[in-house]
Structures are given as C-alpha cells and as structure tokens.
C-alpha cells in the first residue's frame, strides 16, 4: 500500500498530443501540470505531435513515423526511417488503409516502461487503448485508462452518409476501434468526463458501469477569461480539433450562409479545413466571410475566443467539449448542439439546438446576434458555471484519488 501523502510517480501516456484546439494535447498539458503542482513526479510519454508542457512534468518522446503530419499526410517513409518491426508494422497498416498509431504507440510505450523498472507507481493511458497495454499489469504496474468518448460514435457518424465503397475504406481505417473495445474491457478502472460519455462507453464497449469513474475536465482560467474592450462586431467563432463529420461544421456553414444574407457577420473557424469544407465554402460563396485559423499560440487563441460576439459548438456528438468550457470561461455567449454531453456541460449557459439542423441553428444565430441583453445573460451564466464546476486543480486531485485507490488494491487493475 502507498502512504496517503507520499508523492506518486506517474507515467501519463498519449499516442498523439496536438497542443491546441481541444483534444488529447490540452488534457495532457493541464492534467500533467496540476499533478506536478500537487508534488507528484509526472512523465508524459507521447508520439507526434508532441504536447506543449508547462514547468513541472517531463516529456518522454516516443517517436512514430508521423505518417499523418498536417503538411504531408499519408506519406510513405524512406527505407532508412524504418528502425524496427514496429515501424514496419505502422507503415504496412497505413498502406492497408488502417490507422496504426494507437497500436504501435502502445507497443513503444510498453517497451519504454519495461526499460525503466521501478520508476513508476501508476500508468495512465489517455485514450490509446492499444494491445500493448495488456503488458502493463504484467510489469507490476497499476493501469488507469481515460476514454473521453468511444470512437464508435465517430465511426457511426462518419459512415452514415457514405456509399458502400467509401464505407469499406473507412471501415478499415476504424479497425482500431475493435481493439480499443477489447482493451477497455480488461484495462482496469476507466476515467471518463461526463454521464453521457459513460453511457456510451458502457453500451458500445460493453463495460460495467461500476468500472467507469467520472472526472470532468477543467479550463485554465488564467488564459481563458474575458478581456477588456469591445468585442469584434459580428464575429462568430467555432473551434474544430479536427474537420470531421462529428464536429458538425457543414451544418454551421449552411446556417451561416443564411445569416450573411441578412446580417454583417464573419465566421472564424479555429482549425484546418478539409478539402470537402473548402469546396462547401466555395459553393456557398462564403470565401470573404469565413476565415480559417490554425496553430495559434495559446495567448492569441484565447484572445480570439474572448473577442467574439458569439461562439458555436455545432457538433453531432461530444463526450465533453473542452472548447465549450473555454468559450464560457472567455465570457463568450454560446450556441451548442443538443448532443452527447453538451447539455450536461453547458447547462443553462447556452442556447441549445438540434444537431445537424441548419435552420434551427440559423434562427439561434439571428436571435443571439440581434439581442445584446441575451448575449450578456448567457455570458454571465457561463462564467458562473465555469467557476462552480470546471477547474484543473480539482480534476488533478480527483484523478490522484483514483490512482491511490488502484495502487492500494481498492479497484481492480
């Protein structure tokens, strides 16, 4: 058993850790910082893209072949880049249309943990769920796993409107989901971020509810906060960690196209557009009314969120939605889809609309654009909700409590 007060040695694993615009990199950065601030030793094991970490935690780079880098996706590596059989497996799986990173990262992570015996008290796998995690308990290490939401949801939404040939191709890409379900059923205690995500994990991965523990995510209110001065007139902002069907950007663009015929508005999308999105923007003649901004430094990103008159989360599903909390913390009035955990996260601090309905979304945009008093009310409600519910120090403390219960044998590993 561990002493209640003894600092822990924590290995935090993340197969890719994009630093900005929501997702795994944001979670890893803030959780690792707050765990270190509590006095624990934290080492973050990550593949590319590597996270941006604050002072305290250490970064252990586990380089993949980085086959999906933004500037050169699905690249073929040079022969001299292939270092071992894991690299060869990663390349072969990519050529076959599969997504190999969760599996190959788990193998590299297990190898790194095996090479550091006695260095850690607990391993925390963030959303990877690769077969290599089966080897962690064999090293005598307790394992905790975060699932922000099951990728089964992404798969269903992505395949829904595709032809049979595209479905066949995409099904190969999502082949890792079957692996994640198998690992989740044997990975010991799971952490998720909301009641909605817990229900989806239990249903899609066939997990007992008693094995899933809810720890909501937090927001860095030092960075995301209201700023002095007026907001940019007519500015609407949305954040896309990835331009996929799950995020609902096509619905927002159709709604926005209705709005621009009546109002002087401009949409800023934080994220890189897909080819399909570029085509849609052109077909809707929105080229001078939509701006895409990717890879923003933290301070610039936070200032952008706080400069908008309206924020929109048009997702078809969210297991939590860090951007929703960041918008609320910035004092930006929010419109969000009535989907997944979004109603649970936003409460009464957002206008909720049906996912995938551009007419209802356009009506909500008109209403919020035209009513300054409603924008002010939603901003105040959002700030209050963030102060009451979402703080990273509390997230870290709750996570440490779970670590200690696993280490002490109170929860099955």
N, C-alpha and C positions, 0 to 999 in steps of 0.2 A: 504494500500500500504506500501511497505517497503522502507526505505531510501536507496538511491543508494549505500551509503557507509557502511551501517550497516552490521556487520558480521552476517552471516546466521548460523542457527543451522540445520545441515544436518544429516538425517538418511540414510545411504547407505546400502542397503540390498543385500546379495549374498548367495544363498542357499547352495553353496559349493565353497570353495576358495582355490583350490590347489595352494600352494605357488610358484611352479617352473614350467618351461616348457610351458609357454604360458597360455592363457585362463583367467578365471574369477579372480583367485587369483592375477595374475600380474596386471590386470586392477585395481582391488580394492586397492592394495597396493600403486600404484603410484598415482592414482587419489586422494585417501584419503590424502596422504602426501602433495600433491600440494595444495589441497583445504585448509588444515590446515595451510600451509605456507602462504596462502593469508589472513589468520586471521580468518577463519571460524571454528566453532566448529563441528567436524565430529565424529559421532559414527557409526562404522561398525557392522551391525548385520549379523552373519554368522553361518551356520551349519558346520559340519565337512566335509572335512578337513578345519581347521581354517586357515585364512591367516596369513602371516608374515607381520606385520605393522611396519612402521618407527615411529620415535618420532612425536607426534602431535595428530593423530587420536586415538580414544579409540575403543577397541574391546568389543562388547557385544555378548557373546556366546549364541547361541540358539541351544542346542544340539539335534540332531536327534538320532536315534538308530544306526546310522553309519553302515548300513547294507551292504555297498559296499566298505568297507575298503580294501586296497590293499592286506593285508595279510590274510583276511578272507571274501571274497565277498559272498553275498547272504546267510549270516549266519542267523540262527534262534535265536532270542534273548531269554534270560531266562525270566521266568514269572516275576521275581522281577524287571526287567528292564522296564516293561510296566508301565508308570507313569500315563497315562490318555488316553482318547479316540483317541487323535491324534497319539499316539504311536501304539495303536491297529490298527488304520486305515493304518498306514505305514507298519506294519507287514502283514496285510491281503492283501494289494495291492502288496507287494513284492511276497507273496505266489501265487498270481494270475497271476504273470508274468508281472505286470505293474511296472513302475518307479515312485514311490510316492513322491520323495523329493521336486520337485517344488511345489506341492500342500501342503504337510504337513509343509514345511518351511513357506509358505505364511500364513498359519493359525497361526503358532507360532509367526511370525513377527507381524501380526495384533494384537495378544494378548499382545505382549510386547509394542507395540505402544499405545494401549488402556490403558495400565497400567502406561503410562508416559504422561498424558495430559499436553499440553502446553510446551513440551520440545523441539519441533522441528518446523521449518518453512517449510520444504520440505522433502519429502521422494523420494529417488532414488532407484528404483528396478533394479538390474543388472541381466537381462536375466532369472529371475524366472518366472514371468507371471502366478502365481498361483491364484486360485479363491479368496484367502484371500485378494488380492489387491483390489477387489471390495469394501472392507470395509474401505480402507484408506481415500477416499474422504468423507465418512460419518463421519469420525473423524475430519473433517475440515482441513485436510492436503492436500496440493497440491502434486500431484504424477507425477514423470518423470520416464520413463522406458527406459533402454538400451536393444537393441537387436543387438548383434554383427553379427549374421546372423540367419535366421529362421531354426529351426531344421528340418523343412520339407525337406531341402536339404540332411541332414544326412540320413533321413528316406528313401528317394528315392534311394540313392546310396547303402545303407545297404541292401535294399530288392531286388535290381535289379537282382542279380545272385543266389538267394536262391530258393530252392524248396518250394512247397506250404505249407508244414508243418512248415518249418522254417519261412516262411513269416507270417504264422498265429501267431507263437510265438512272433516274433519280432514286429508284428503289435500291440500286447498287450503292449509290452514294450514302444512303441512310442505313446501310447494312450494319454500321457500328451500333445502332440503337438496340438491336437484339443482344449484342454483347453487354451493353450498359444495363439492360434489364436483368440479365443473369448475374452480373457482378453486384448490382444493387440488392438482390435477394440474399446475398451472402457477405455483404460488406460491413456488417455490424450496424451500429447506430447511424441513422441518416439525419442530416440537418436540412430543413427547407425553410422558406421565407414567408409563407402565408398558409392559411387554411385552404385556399383554392389550390395552391400547388401541392399540398399534402394529399388532397383528394385525388388529384390527377396522378400523382406518383403511385399511390396505393392501387388505383384502378388499372393503370397502364403497365406498371411493373410488378403487379401482384404482391404488394408489400403489406405486412400487417401494420395497421395504424399505430400500434404501440411502439414500433421501431422507428418512427419518424418524429422528430422534435422540431418545433417551430422557433426560429430565432429571426425576427425581422431584420432587414438591412437598415443601415443608417446613412446619414448625409453629413458632409463636412460643412458645418455652418460658418466656419471661418472663411471658407471660399465662396459658398453659395449663400448669398444674402442680398437683400435689397440694396441698391446703390443710390447715392444722391443724384438729383437732377431728373429731368423729364425723360420718359421712355420714348423710343422711336415711334413716331406716329404711324399707325397701320402695320407695324411689324408683327408678323406671326412666326413662331419658331417651333420646330419639331426636331427631335433627336433620334437618329437611326444608328444603332450599333452595327447593323447590317441591313442592306436593302433586300429584304426577303418578303415573301407574302405575309409572313407572321406579323410584320410591322405595320401593314396597312397603308403604306404610302400611296398606292394607286387611288384608294378611296379619298385620301386627303387632297390629292391633286385634282380629282374630279370636283370635289366640293369647292376647292379654292378657285377653280376655273369659273364656277357660278358666281363667286363673290367678286372677282375682279371686274366683272361687267357692271357692277353697281357701286363698288367702294374702292377707295385709293389704298390698296393694301399690297404688301410684299411678303413673300414666304422665304424664310431661311431654313434650309434643311442641313442639320449638322450630320455629315456623313457623306460617303462617296456614292454617287448614283450608279445603278446598274445600267446596262445597255437598254433594257426594257423601259426603265424610268426615263432615260434621255429621249427615247422615242415618244413616250407619252407626253412629256413636256413639250416637245415639238408639235405633236398632233393637236394639243390643246392651246397652242400659240402662247405659251407662258414663259418663253425664253427671257423676257426682260422683267418678269415679275417673280422669278424663282432663282434663288442663289444657293449653291451647294458649298458648304464649308467643312473641310475635313482636316484632321490632325491639328486642331487648335491647341495652343498651350493652355494650361489649366486656367490661368487668370483671364485670358481672352475668352475662353469658353464660358466661364462663369459670368463675365461681364455681358456677353451676348445674351445669355438666358435672362439676366436681370434687365436688359434693355428692351425686351419685347413687351407689347401690349397684351398679347395672347400666346399661350403655349398649347400645343395639341399633342396628345398621345393617341393616334388612331389605330392602335394595334388590334389585330384579330384575337390575340391572346397575350397575356403577360403573367408569369409566375409571381412577379412582384412589381418591377419597374422602378429602378433607381432614377431614371430621368424624371418620372412623375414627382418623386420626392425632391429632386433638385430644383425643379420648376417651383414647387410650393415654397421651398426654402428661399428662393430668389424673390418671392413676393409677386410672381407672375400668375395671373388668372389662368386657370387650366380647364381645357375641354379634354375628356378622356372617353375611350370606349367602355361600354358596359360589358367587359370581357375579362375572363380569368380573375386575377386578384386586384384589378384596378379599382372596382368599387370598394373593396376591403381596404386598399391603401389610401385612397383619396377621401373616403367618407363623404361628408357634405361640402368638401372644399373644391369640388369640380362640377362642371356641367357634364353629365353622362349621356352618351348617345349610343345607338345600336352599332355594333361593329359592322363594317362593310356597307354602310348606308350613306352615300354622299349627300342625299337630300337632307337627312336629319342633321348631318354634320354641318352642311352649309347654313342651315337655319340657326344652329347654335353659334356659328361664327358671326352671322349677322347680328344676332341678339347681343353677344358679348361685345362686338365692335361698337355697337350703337349705344350701349348703356355703361357709362363710366362708373355709375354707382354700383352696378353689379360687379364690374371688374374689381372695384375697391373691396367689396364684401368678400368675394372669393379669395382675393389676395390675403386679407386678414385671417380668414378661416384656414387657409393653407399654412400660413406662418404659425398659427396656434397649434395646428395638428402636428407639424414637424417638431415644435418644441416639446409637445407632450409625449410623442411616440417614437421618434426616429433619431437616435444618437449612436455614433460608433463606439464610444466607451461602454455603453450598455450592451451593445452587440458582442464586444470582446469579452466582457465579464460573463455573459450568459454562455458563450462558447467555451470559456475556460471551465465553468462549472460542469459542462457536459464532458469535456476532456477528463476531468478528475473522476467523474463517475465511471467512465470507461476504464481508466487506468486502475481504479480500485475494484474493478470487477462487479460494479453495481449494474452495468449494462453489458449485454453480450457483445463480444467482438466478432 
